[in-house]
Amino acid sequence: MQFIEYPKCSTCQKAKKWLDSCELKYEDRHIVESNPSYKELKKWYKESGLPIKAFFNTSGMLYRELGLKEKLEKMSDDEKLKLLATNGMLVKRPIVIDNDKILVGFKEKEWKELLKEE
């Protein structure tokens, strides 16, 4: 299992604490130091079944600074994925990749259902 996080993010800290309490093993990845690539994002987007907007950190400063709320409406999915690949701070976190499961953001109920069934 891969756990992609920004260590200073309180939601990521909460998610990590939950994973540890469930004794789930994971490989840590710092989203800024090792930003997800276009290829990775495209794969996760397709496999997750989530709308592309779910991958954007809409509450982040960079998202607001770039005025993405308005700009995204005019962009193709491919352009959005390329934009996400430019800076880890644009990407919603944490992200968990566990085989065919891709979870974006921390929702304990959802994580419990999808990760603890193994």
C-alpha positions as CSV (number, residue, x, y, z in Angstrom):
1,M,0.0,0.0,0.0
2,Q,1.2,3.5,-0.9
3,F,0.3,6.4,1.3
4,I,0.9,9.8,-0.4
5,E,0.8,12.7,2.0
6,Y,1.9,16.1,2.9
7,P,3.3,15.6,6.5
8,K,2.2,19.0,7.8
9,C,-1.4,18.4,6.7
10,S,-3.6,17.6,9.7
11,T,-5.9,15.4,7.6
12,C,-2.9,13.4,6.5
13,Q,-1.7,13.1,10.1
14,K,-5.1,11.8,11.1
15,A,-5.2,9.3,8.3
16,K,-1.7,8.0,9.1
17,K,-2.7,7.6,12.8
18,W,-5.7,5.6,11.7
19,L,-3.6,3.4,9.4
20,D,-1.2,2.8,12.2
21,S,-3.9,2.0,14.7
22,C,-5.3,-0.6,12.3
23,E,-1.8,-2.0,11.9
24,L,-1.9,-1.6,8.1
25,K,1.4,-1.5,6.5
26,Y,2.2,1.2,3.9
27,E,5.0,3.0,2.1
28,D,5.1,6.7,2.8
29,R,5.5,9.2,0.0
30,H,5.9,13.0,0.4
31,I,3.6,14.6,-2.2
32,V,5.8,17.7,-2.7
33,E,9.2,16.0,-2.7
34,S,7.9,13.2,-4.9
35,N,5.0,14.8,-6.9
36,P,2.7,12.4,-8.6
37,S,3.5,12.2,-12.3
38,Y,1.0,12.8,-15.2
39,K,1.1,9.1,-15.9
40,E,0.4,8.1,-12.3
41,L,-2.4,10.6,-12.0
42,K,-4.0,9.5,-15.2
43,K,-3.9,5.9,-14.0
44,W,-5.3,6.7,-10.6
45,Y,-8.0,8.9,-12.1
46,K,-9.2,6.1,-14.5
47,E,-9.0,3.3,-11.8
48,S,-10.7,5.3,-9.0
49,G,-13.9,6.1,-10.9
50,L,-13.8,9.5,-9.2
51,P,-14.4,12.8,-11.0
52,I,-11.2,14.6,-11.8
53,K,-12.1,17.5,-9.5
54,A,-11.8,15.0,-6.6
55,F,-8.0,15.0,-7.2
56,F,-7.7,18.8,-6.7
57,N,-6.9,20.3,-3.4
58,T,-9.7,22.9,-3.7
59,S,-9.0,24.3,-0.2
60,G,-5.3,24.9,-0.9
61,M,-3.7,28.3,-1.2
62,L,-2.2,27.5,-4.6
63,Y,-5.6,26.4,-6.0
64,R,-7.0,29.8,-5.0
65,E,-4.0,31.8,-6.1
66,L,-4.2,30.3,-9.6
67,G,-7.9,31.0,-9.8
68,L,-8.6,27.4,-10.7
69,K,-12.2,27.4,-9.7
70,E,-13.0,29.3,-12.9
71,K,-10.2,28.0,-15.1
72,L,-10.9,24.3,-14.6
73,E,-14.3,24.5,-16.2
74,K,-12.6,25.4,-19.5
75,M,-9.9,22.8,-19.3
76,S,-9.9,19.2,-20.7
77,D,-9.3,16.3,-18.3
78,D,-5.9,15.9,-19.9
79,E,-5.0,19.5,-19.3
80,K,-6.2,19.1,-15.7
81,L,-4.0,16.0,-15.1
82,K,-1.0,17.8,-16.6
83,L,-1.6,20.8,-14.3
84,L,-1.9,18.4,-11.2
85,A,1.5,16.9,-12.2
86,T,3.2,20.3,-11.9
87,N,2.9,20.7,-8.1
88,G,2.0,18.3,-5.3
89,M,0.3,21.2,-3.4
90,L,-2.5,21.1,-6.1
91,V,-3.3,17.5,-5.4
92,K,-5.8,16.5,-2.8
93,R,-4.3,14.4,0.0
94,P,-3.8,11.9,1.4
95,I,-4.0,9.4,-1.4
96,V,-3.9,5.7,-0.7
97,I,-3.1,3.2,-3.5
98,D,-3.7,-0.4,-2.5
99,N,-3.7,-2.7,-5.5
100,D,-6.9,-1.7,-7.4
101,K,-8.1,0.6,-4.7
102,I,-7.5,4.4,-4.9
103,L,-8.7,6.6,-2.0
104,V,-8.4,10.3,-2.2
105,G,-8.9,12.4,1.0
106,F,-9.5,10.8,4.4
107,K,-13.0,9.5,5.1
108,E,-12.7,7.0,7.9
109,K,-15.9,5.1,7.1
110,E,-14.9,4.7,3.5
111,W,-11.3,3.7,4.4
112,K,-12.7,1.2,6.9
113,E,-14.9,-0.5,4.3
114,L,-12.2,-0.6,1.6
115,L,-9.0,-1.2,3.5
116,K,-10.0,-3.4,6.4
117,E,-11.8,-6.1,4.3
118,E,-8.5,-7.9,3.6
